[in-house]
């Protein structure tokens, strides 16, 4: 019986069972291996993620690299568009007039040539109202006169002014407020090149006149070297050479701004009782808008909010804000800073709402000398016959005879 052989059918069944067990074993091995692989892979990935996140939080300079992408830090808030960003405040304090000179910021004068910026009036006035608390200057201050031109557009008398400024670089600054739509280019060789400030429309007899004047003052105040500020128009001319004008202004501690009590209808008659009690009729003053002020008073003018708001609400034609606001403000608060007279001559003798105009046939040495020496006034406590440094209103046709007479009469270089 030990030599009996199993039937072939049993052997075949046994072999089939072994094969099936082998397949099951391979399948189980594959499943177990796959599961282990997935578990290990997830563990490694989790560990790497935690490690990279930890390193990133310790040192931001280590940035995550693909293909593993750990959690990113919160995104930065986007910057506002360029029009909303406050511009850099550049204080130009030139020592000489060469193009290599720099102010305390290290910015060359050539780079400071353009006066355009994107500040609102509110930000501009805020910046301009800042006054240094430290009295000692960290650089040599060369005091300058700021010539501020409030114009409609073209400035036909520029050649005369260029003669006036010639050879005096570093002692003056120029600021021009034209209508914003005016797009006439200025040659790069002109001292008026790049001297335009951001402007807004100006309408005669409205508060926009004062807004433009304050805008000119504020832009000029950004340059700490500007110590005297003259408001002019495109119809103004100088009556003396630059040296005489500069010395006249710098030697005085007072501003030159007309402010007088006019009892007539064009004066007190324009007072609005609704301004009381902040402004009394006894405070009310009138004067020419063409002023010259020193730095301290200029800061006060652009810093005022209280009286500017009252005038804006209650002074409308026939009340003209440009003739009353600054004269009344100075009379109320800063009377000791003012000489109470204007240094810009104008002829009102013909009557009417506008002064006389002068053209080609009016320009003679007798006419100009009468303006230059035909009045008496107080200057630094003494009587003088030099009371006006500028005059208006001169037409474009007056340019040629003025250029002919300037070398002899005004002392300009021929």
ZASEDO-934454 format. One record per residue (C-alpha): residue number from 0; residue in one letter; x, y, z. Coordinates in steps of 0.05 Angstrom, whole numbers, always signed. Each point is the difference from the previous one (the first is absolute). Example, Ala and Ser with C-alpha at 12.3 -4.5 7.8 and 13.67 -1.06 7.14 Angstrom:
BEGIN
nr->0 rest->A east->+246 north->-90 up->+156
nr->1 rest->S east->+27 north->+69 up->-13
! end
This chain:
BEGIN
nr->0 rest->X east->+0 north->+0 up->+0
nr->1 rest->X east->+61 north->+45 up->+12
nr->2 rest->X east->+15 north->-6 up->-74
nr->3 rest->X east->-69 north->+23 up->-20
nr->4 rest->X east->-1 north->+63 up->-41
nr->5 rest->X east->-51 north->+55 up->+7
nr->6 rest->X east->-48 north->+7 up->-56
nr->7 rest->X east->+18 north->+52 up->-52
nr->8 rest->X east->-63 north->+39 up->+15
nr->9 rest->X east->+22 north->+11 up->+72
nr->10 rest->X east->+70 north->+23 up->-21
nr->11 rest->X east->-31 north->+48 up->-49
nr->12 rest->X east->-46 north->+29 up->+54
nr->13 rest->X east->+59 north->+7 up->+48
nr->14 rest->X east->+41 north->+37 up->-51
nr->15 rest->X east->-57 north->+47 up->-16
nr->16 rest->X east->-10 north->+15 up->+74
nr->17 rest->X east->+74 north->+16 up->+8
nr->18 rest->X east->-2 north->+47 up->-59
nr->19 rest->X east->-61 north->+36 up->+29
nr->20 rest->X east->+34 north->+6 up->+68
nr->21 rest->X east->+61 north->+29 up->-35
nr->22 rest->X east->-42 north->+53 up->-36
nr->23 rest->X east->-34 north->+18 up->+66
nr->24 rest->X east->+67 north->+6 up->+34
nr->25 rest->X east->+27 north->+46 up->-56
nr->26 rest->X east->-63 north->+42 up->+3
nr->27 rest->X east->+4 north->+7 up->+75
nr->28 rest->X east->+74 north->+18 up->-4
nr->29 rest->X east->-15 north->+52 up->-53
nr->30 rest->X east->-57 north->+30 up->+41
nr->31 rest->X east->+41 north->+1 up->+64
nr->32 rest->X east->+59 north->+32 up->-37
nr->33 rest->X east->-43 north->+51 up->-33
nr->34 rest->X east->-33 north->+19 up->+65
nr->35 rest->X east->+67 north->+6 up->+35
nr->36 rest->X east->+26 north->+42 up->-57
nr->37 rest->X east->-58 north->+48 up->+4
nr->38 rest->X east->+5 north->+6 up->+75
nr->39 rest->X east->+75 north->+12 up->-3
nr->40 rest->X east->-8 north->+50 up->-56
nr->41 rest->X east->-53 north->+39 up->+37
nr->42 rest->X east->+42 north->+0 up->+63
nr->43 rest->X east->+62 north->+25 up->-37
nr->44 rest->X east->-42 north->+53 up->-36
nr->45 rest->X east->-31 north->+23 up->+66
nr->46 rest->X east->+67 north->+2 up->+34
nr->47 rest->X east->+31 north->+39 up->-58
nr->48 rest->X east->-58 north->+49 up->+0
nr->49 rest->X east->+6 north->+12 up->+74
nr->50 rest->X east->+75 north->+8 up->-5
nr->51 rest->X east->-4 north->+50 up->-58
nr->52 rest->X east->-55 north->+39 up->+33
nr->53 rest->X east->+41 north->+5 up->+63
nr->54 rest->X east->+61 north->+22 up->-37
nr->55 rest->X east->-40 north->+52 up->-39
nr->56 rest->X east->-28 north->+29 up->+64
nr->57 rest->X east->+70 north->+6 up->+29
nr->58 rest->X east->+34 north->+29 up->-61
nr->59 rest->X east->-44 north->+34 up->-52
nr->60 rest->X east->+58 north->+0 up->-48
nr->61 rest->X east->-9 north->-76 up->-9
nr->62 rest->X east->-54 north->-7 up->-52
nr->63 rest->X east->-38 north->-64 up->-14
nr->64 rest->X east->+21 north->-38 up->-63
nr->65 rest->X east->-42 north->-44 up->-45
nr->66 rest->X east->-25 north->-54 up->-4
nr->67 rest->X east->-17 north->+5 up->+74
nr->68 rest->X east->-40 north->+64 up->+13
nr->69 rest->X east->-7 north->+17 up->+74
nr->70 rest->X east->-51 north->+51 up->+23
nr->71 rest->X east->+18 north->+70 up->-22
nr->72 rest->X east->+0 north->+60 up->+48
nr->73 rest->X east->-59 north->+48 up->-8
nr->74 rest->X east->+6 north->+42 up->-63
nr->75 rest->X east->+23 north->+72 up->+7
nr->76 rest->X east->-52 north->+54 up->-8
nr->77 rest->X east->+7 north->+33 up->-69
nr->78 rest->X east->+29 north->+70 up->-1
nr->79 rest->X east->-48 north->+56 up->-21
nr->80 rest->X east->+6 north->+25 up->-71
nr->81 rest->X east->+56 north->+51 up->-14
nr->82 rest->X east->-50 north->+58 up->+0
nr->83 rest->X east->-14 north->-14 up->+74
nr->84 rest->X east->+71 north->-8 up->+23
nr->85 rest->X east->+28 north->+62 up->+35
nr->86 rest->X east->+59 north->+29 up->-38
nr->87 rest->X east->+68 north->+9 up->+30
nr->88 rest->X east->+11 north->+68 up->+31
nr->89 rest->X east->+61 north->+30 up->-32
nr->90 rest->X east->+30 north->+60 up->+35
nr->91 rest->X east->+46 north->+35 up->-48
nr->92 rest->X east->+50 north->+45 up->+33
nr->93 rest->X east->+51 north->+20 up->-52
nr->94 rest->X east->+66 north->+32 up->+19
nr->95 rest->X east->+19 north->+22 up->-71
nr->96 rest->X east->-34 north->-3 up->-67
nr->97 rest->X east->+41 north->-55 up->-32
nr->98 rest->X east->-33 north->-65 up->-22
nr->99 rest->X east->+43 north->-41 up->+48
nr->100 rest->X east->-27 north->+34 up->+63
nr->101 rest->X east->-42 north->-42 up->+47
nr->102 rest->X east->-47 north->+15 up->+56
nr->103 rest->X east->+0 north->-35 up->+68
nr->104 rest->X east->-34 north->-61 up->-31
nr->105 rest->X east->+57 north->-10 up->-49
nr->106 rest->X east->-46 north->+12 up->-60
nr->107 rest->X east->+32 north->+41 up->-54
nr->108 rest->X east->-32 north->+66 up->-21
nr->109 rest->X east->-7 north->-28 up->-70
nr->110 rest->X east->-43 north->-57 up->+27
nr->111 rest->X east->-41 north->+50 up->+41
nr->112 rest->X east->-17 north->+41 up->-62
nr->113 rest->X east->-72 north->-24 up->-7
nr->114 rest->X east->-50 north->+25 up->+52
nr->115 rest->X east->-56 north->-48 up->-20
nr->116 rest->X east->-27 north->-48 up->+52
nr->117 rest->X east->-64 north->-39 up->+15
nr->118 rest->X east->-16 north->+29 up->+69
nr->119 rest->X east->-70 north->+25 up->+14
nr->120 rest->X east->-7 north->+71 up->+25
nr->121 rest->X east->-14 north->-26 up->+70
nr->122 rest->X east->+65 north->-40 up->+2
nr->123 rest->X east->+39 north->+57 up->-33
nr->124 rest->X east->-23 north->+50 up->+53
nr->125 rest->X east->+14 north->-50 up->+55
nr->126 rest->X east->+72 north->-11 up->-23
nr->127 rest->X east->+12 north->+73 up->-13
nr->128 rest->X east->-24 north->+20 up->+70
nr->129 rest->X east->+55 north->-39 up->+34
nr->130 rest->X east->+50 north->+44 up->+37
nr->131 rest->X east->+68 north->-28 up->+24
nr->132 rest->X east->+8 north->+1 up->+76
nr->133 rest->X east->+76 north->-3 up->-3
nr->134 rest->X east->+26 north->+70 up->-14
nr->135 rest->X east->+71 north->-19 up->-20
nr->136 rest->X east->+3 north->-18 up->-73
nr->137 rest->X east->+41 north->-62 up->-21
nr->138 rest->X east->+21 north->+35 up->-64
nr->139 rest->X east->+17 north->+69 up->-26
nr->140 rest->X east->-65 north->+36 up->-15
nr->141 rest->X east->-1 north->+48 up->-59
nr->142 rest->X east->-64 north->+40 up->+6
nr->143 rest->X east->-42 north->+3 up->-63
nr->144 rest->X east->-59 north->+41 up->-25
nr->145 rest->X east->-57 north->-42 up->-28
nr->146 rest->X east->-32 north->+34 up->-61
nr->147 rest->X east->-70 north->-29 up->-7
nr->148 rest->X east->-36 north->+13 up->-65
nr->149 rest->X east->-76 north->-9 up->-2
nr->150 rest->X east->-15 north->-1 up->-75
nr->151 rest->X east->-56 north->-18 up->-47
nr->152 rest->X east->+46 north->-33 up->-50
nr->153 rest->X east->+54 north->+34 up->-43
nr->154 rest->X east->+50 north->+45 up->+33
nr->155 rest->X east->+19 north->+50 up->-53
nr->156 rest->X east->+49 north->+40 up->+43
nr->157 rest->X east->+46 north->-59 up->+15
nr->158 rest->X east->+59 north->+30 up->-40
nr->159 rest->X east->+0 north->+60 up->+47
nr->160 rest->X east->-2 north->-44 up->+62
nr->161 rest->X east->+56 north->-44 up->-27
nr->162 rest->X east->+43 north->+63 up->-5
nr->163 rest->X east->-20 north->+17 up->+71
nr->164 rest->X east->+21 north->-69 up->+27
nr->165 rest->X east->+63 north->-7 up->-42
nr->166 rest->X east->+63 north->-12 up->+40
nr->167 rest->X east->-35 north->-10 up->+67
nr->168 rest->X east->-11 north->-75 up->+2
nr->169 rest->X east->-7 north->-28 up->+70
nr->170 rest->X east->-32 north->+63 up->+27
nr->171 rest->X east->-70 north->-10 up->-27
nr->172 rest->X east->-53 north->-52 up->-15
nr->173 rest->X east->-56 north->+4 up->-52
nr->174 rest->X east->-69 north->-31 up->+6
nr->175 rest->X east->-54 north->+5 up->-54
nr->176 rest->X east->-74 north->-16 up->+10
nr->177 rest->X east->-34 north->+0 up->-70
nr->178 rest->X east->-67 north->-27 up->-20
nr->179 rest->X east->+6 north->-76 up->+1
nr->180 rest->X east->-20 north->-4 up->-74
nr->181 rest->X east->+58 north->+44 up->-20
nr->182 rest->X east->+51 north->-44 up->-36
nr->183 rest->X east->+50 north->+47 up->-32
nr->184 rest->X east->+71 north->-26 up->+8
nr->185 rest->X east->+56 north->+42 up->+30
nr->186 rest->X east->+70 north->-5 up->-30
nr->187 rest->X east->+50 north->-37 up->+44
nr->188 rest->X east->+46 north->+60 up->-3
nr->189 rest->X east->-52 north->+44 up->+35
nr->190 rest->X east->+1 north->+11 up->+75
nr->191 rest->X east->-75 north->-14 up->-3
nr->192 rest->X east->+10 north->-70 up->-26
nr->193 rest->X east->-29 north->-52 up->+48
nr->194 rest->X east->-26 north->+53 up->+48
nr->195 rest->X east->-73 north->-17 up->-9
nr->196 rest->X east->-37 north->-27 up->+61
nr->197 rest->X east->-63 north->-44 up->+1
nr->198 rest->X east->-57 north->+49 up->-12
nr->199 rest->X east->-75 north->+5 up->-2
nr->200 rest->X east->-47 north->+48 up->-38
nr->201 rest->X east->-3 north->+70 up->+27
nr->202 rest->X east->-61 north->+45 up->-9
nr->203 rest->X east->+1 north->+74 up->+12
nr->204 rest->X east->-35 north->+24 up->+63
nr->205 rest->X east->-7 north->-69 up->+31
nr->206 rest->X east->+35 north->-39 up->+55
nr->207 rest->X east->+40 north->-37 up->-53
nr->208 rest->X east->+45 north->+62 up->-3
nr->209 rest->X east->+19 north->-10 up->+73
nr->210 rest->X east->+7 north->-75 up->-10
nr->211 rest->X east->+51 north->+13 up->-55
nr->212 rest->X east->+39 north->+50 up->+42
nr->213 rest->X east->+3 north->-48 up->+59
nr->214 rest->X east->+21 north->-56 up->-48
nr->215 rest->X east->+58 north->+43 up->-25
nr->216 rest->X east->+21 north->+17 up->+71
nr->217 rest->X east->-3 north->-72 up->+23
nr->218 rest->X east->+42 north->-26 up->-58
nr->219 rest->X east->+51 north->+54 up->+12
nr->220 rest->X east->+2 north->-14 up->+75
nr->221 rest->X east->+23 north->-72 up->-14
nr->222 rest->X east->+68 north->+31 up->-16
nr->223 rest->X east->+28 north->+22 up->+68
nr->224 rest->X east->+48 north->+49 up->-34
nr->225 rest->X east->-58 north->+42 up->-25
nr->226 rest->X east->-7 north->+57 up->+51
nr->227 rest->X east->-39 north->+53 up->-38
nr->228 rest->X east->-61 north->-13 up->-45
nr->229 rest->X east->-25 north->+47 up->-54
nr->230 rest->X east->-66 north->-10 up->-36
nr->231 rest->X east->+1 north->+25 up->-72
nr->232 rest->X east->-41 north->-7 up->-64
nr->233 rest->X east->+18 north->-7 up->-74
nr->234 rest->X east->-10 north->+76 up->-6
nr->235 rest->X east->+50 north->+19 up->+54
nr->236 rest->X east->+69 north->+30 up->-13
nr->237 rest->X east->+59 north->+13 up->+46
nr->238 rest->X east->+16 north->+73 up->+13
nr->239 rest->X east->+72 north->-10 up->+25
nr->240 rest->X east->+55 north->-50 up->-13
nr->241 rest->X east->+5 north->-65 up->+38
nr->242 rest->X east->+53 north->+23 up->+50
nr->243 rest->X east->-41 north->+61 up->+21
nr->244 rest->X east->-63 north->-42 up->+6
nr->245 rest->X east->+33 north->-56 up->+39
nr->246 rest->X east->+34 north->+46 up->+50
nr->247 rest->X east->-64 north->+41 up->+10
nr->248 rest->X east->-39 north->-62 up->+20
nr->249 rest->X east->+54 north->-36 up->+40
nr->250 rest->X east->+17 north->+62 up->+42
nr->251 rest->X east->-72 north->+6 up->+26
nr->252 rest->X east->-31 north->-41 up->+56
nr->253 rest->X east->-71 north->+19 up->-23
nr->254 rest->X east->-44 north->-26 up->-55
nr->255 rest->X east->-28 north->+46 up->-54
nr->256 rest->X east->-75 north->-10 up->-3
nr->257 rest->X east->-53 north->+54 up->-8
nr->258 rest->X east->-53 north->+0 up->+54
nr->259 rest->X east->-44 north->+61 up->+12
nr->260 rest->X east->-69 north->+17 up->+26
nr->261 rest->X east->-43 north->+25 up->-57
nr->262 rest->X east->-65 north->+30 up->+28
nr->263 rest->X east->-32 north->+3 up->-69
nr->264 rest->X east->-47 north->-51 up->-32
nr->265 rest->X east->+58 north->-36 up->-36
nr->266 rest->X east->+33 north->-8 up->+69
nr->267 rest->X east->-43 north->-8 up->+63
nr->268 rest->X east->-60 north->-7 up->-45
nr->269 rest->X east->+24 north->-70 up->-19
nr->270 rest->X east->+1 north->-24 up->+72
nr->271 rest->X east->-51 north->-55 up->+15
nr->272 rest->X east->-29 north->+4 up->+71
nr->273 rest->X east->-5 north->-76 up->+0
nr->274 rest->X east->+75 north->-1 up->+10
nr->275 rest->X east->-10 north->+27 up->+71
nr->276 rest->X east->+24 north->-15 up->+53
nr->277 rest->X east->+62 north->-33 up->-30
nr->278 rest->X east->+11 north->+61 up->-45
nr->279 rest->X east->-26 north->+68 up->+22
nr->280 rest->X east->-10 north->+58 up->-48
nr->281 rest->X east->+55 north->+37 up->+37
nr->282 rest->X east->+47 north->-56 up->-21
nr->283 rest->X east->-20 north->+5 up->-73
nr->284 rest->X east->+56 north->+22 up->-48
nr->285 rest->X east->+12 north->+9 up->-74
nr->286 rest->X east->+64 north->-4 up->-40
nr->287 rest->X east->+34 north->-21 up->-65
nr->288 rest->X east->+8 north->-74 up->-11
nr->289 rest->X east->+71 north->+12 up->-27
nr->290 rest->X east->+39 north->-9 up->+65
nr->291 rest->X east->+70 north->-14 up->+25
nr->292 rest->X east->+7 north->-39 up->+65
nr->293 rest->X east->+56 north->-30 up->+41
nr->294 rest->X east->+3 north->-73 up->+18
nr->295 rest->X east->-33 north->+3 up->+68
nr->296 rest->X east->-62 north->+36 up->-26
nr->297 rest->X east->-3 north->-45 up->-61
nr->298 rest->X east->-5 north->-61 up->+45
nr->299 rest->X east->-56 north->+32 up->+40
nr->300 rest->X east->-39 north->+16 up->-64
nr->301 rest->X east->+1 north->-70 up->-27
nr->302 rest->X east->-14 north->-31 up->+69
nr->303 rest->X east->-64 north->+39 up->+13
nr->304 rest->X east->-64 north->-41 up->-1
nr->305 rest->X east->-48 north->+39 up->+44
nr->306 rest->X east->-3 north->+67 up->-37
nr->307 rest->X east->+10 north->-30 up->-68
nr->308 rest->X east->-63 north->-42 up->+11
nr->309 rest->X east->-40 north->+61 up->+24
nr->310 rest->X east->+20 north->+41 up->-61
nr->311 rest->X east->-15 north->-58 up->-46
nr->312 rest->X east->-71 north->-4 up->+28
nr->313 rest->X east->-18 north->+74 up->+6
nr->314 rest->X east->+44 north->+39 up->-49
nr->315 rest->X east->-29 north->-4 up->-70
nr->316 rest->X east->-4 north->+55 up->-54
nr->317 rest->X east->-6 north->+58 up->+10
nr->318 rest->X east->+45 north->-22 up->+57
nr->319 rest->X east->+66 north->-22 up->-32
nr->320 rest->X east->+40 north->-48 up->+43
nr->321 rest->X east->+66 north->+17 up->-33
nr->322 rest->X east->-7 north->+73 up->+22
nr->323 rest->X east->-22 north->-13 up->+72
nr->324 rest->X east->+20 north->-68 up->+28
nr->325 rest->X east->+75 north->+8 up->+9
nr->326 rest->X east->-3 north->+74 up->+19
nr->327 rest->X east->-52 north->-15 up->+53
nr->328 rest->X east->+36 north->-62 up->+26
nr->329 rest->X east->+65 north->+38 up->+7
nr->330 rest->X east->-34 north->+60 up->+33
nr->331 rest->X east->-33 north->-45 up->+52
nr->332 rest->X east->+58 north->-47 up->+17
nr->333 rest->X east->+67 north->+23 up->-29
nr->334 rest->X east->-3 north->+75 up->-5
nr->335 rest->X east->+70 north->+8 up->+30
nr->336 rest->X east->+29 north->-41 up->-57
nr->337 rest->X east->-25 north->+47 up->-54
nr->338 rest->X east->+23 north->+67 up->-27
nr->339 rest->X east->-71 north->+11 up->-23
nr->340 rest->X east->+17 north->+19 up->-72
nr->341 rest->X east->+9 north->-35 up->-66
nr->342 rest->X east->+65 north->+3 up->-41
nr->343 rest->X east->-37 north->-13 up->-66
nr->344 rest->X east->-23 north->+64 up->-34
nr->345 rest->X east->-66 north->+4 up->-38
nr->346 rest->X east->-40 north->+58 up->-28
nr->347 rest->X east->-73 north->+6 up->+23
nr->348 rest->X east->-6 north->+74 up->-18
nr->349 rest->X east->-45 north->-13 up->-60
nr->350 rest->X east->-54 north->-33 up->+43
nr->351 rest->X east->-38 north->-64 up->-15
nr->352 rest->X east->+8 north->-71 up->+24
nr->353 rest->X east->+67 north->-10 up->-35
nr->354 rest->X east->+65 north->+41 up->+2
nr->355 rest->X east->+32 north->+35 up->-59
nr->356 rest->X east->+40 north->-38 up->-51
nr->357 rest->X east->+65 north->+23 up->-33
nr->358 rest->X east->+28 north->-17 up->-68
nr->359 rest->X east->+52 north->+22 up->-50
nr->360 rest->X east->-15 north->+75 up->+1
nr->361 rest->X east->+2 north->+5 up->+76
nr->362 rest->X east->+71 north->-25 up->+11
nr->363 rest->X east->+46 north->+59 up->+12
nr->364 rest->X east->+54 north->+14 up->+51
nr->365 rest->X east->-42 north->+57 up->+29
nr->366 rest->X east->-60 north->-47 up->+9
nr->367 rest->X east->+41 north->-55 up->+34
nr->368 rest->X east->+39 north->+48 up->+44
nr->369 rest->X east->-64 north->+30 up->+25
nr->370 rest->X east->-22 north->-69 up->+22
nr->371 rest->X east->+68 north->-16 up->+30
nr->372 rest->X east->+12 north->+65 up->+39
nr->373 rest->X east->-67 north->+37 up->+0
nr->374 rest->X east->-25 north->-21 up->+69
nr->375 rest->X east->+21 north->+4 up->+72
nr->376 rest->X east->-7 north->-56 up->+50
nr->377 rest->X east->+31 north->-29 up->+64
nr->378 rest->X east->+54 north->-52 up->-8
nr->379 rest->X east->+36 north->-28 up->+62
nr->380 rest->X east->-23 north->+60 up->+40
nr->381 rest->X east->+23 north->+53 up->-49
nr->382 rest->X east->-33 north->+38 up->-57
nr->383 rest->X east->+20 north->-22 up->-70
nr->384 rest->X east->-22 north->+15 up->-71
nr->385 rest->X east->+11 north->-72 up->-22
nr->386 rest->X east->-67 north->-30 up->+17
nr->387 rest->X east->-15 north->-46 up->-59
nr->388 rest->X east->+44 north->-56 up->-27
nr->389 rest->X east->-50 north->-26 up->-52
nr->390 rest->X east->-56 north->+29 up->-43
nr->391 rest->X east->-60 north->-24 up->-39
nr->392 rest->X east->-38 north->-4 up->-49
nr->393 rest->X east->+46 north->-1 up->-60
nr->394 rest->X east->-23 north->-27 up->-67
nr->395 rest->X east->+42 north->-46 up->-45
nr->396 rest->X east->+13 north->+60 up->-46
nr->397 rest->X east->+40 north->+33 up->+56
nr->398 rest->X east->+53 north->-54 up->-3
nr->399 rest->X east->+43 north->+29 up->-56
nr->400 rest->X east->+7 north->+71 up->+28
nr->401 rest->X east->+11 north->-29 up->+70
nr->402 rest->X east->+58 north->-42 up->-26
nr->403 rest->X east->+30 north->+61 up->-34
nr->404 rest->X east->-5 north->+44 up->+62
nr->405 rest->X east->+18 north->-53 up->+52
nr->406 rest->X east->+76 north->+3 up->-6
nr->407 rest->X east->+4 north->+75 up->+14
nr->408 rest->X east->-60 north->+11 up->+45
nr->409 rest->X east->-5 north->-64 up->+40
nr->410 rest->X east->+74 north->-19 up->+1
nr->411 rest->X east->-10 north->-66 up->-37
nr->412 rest->X east->+58 north->-28 up->-39
nr->413 rest->X east->-6 north->+21 up->-74
! end
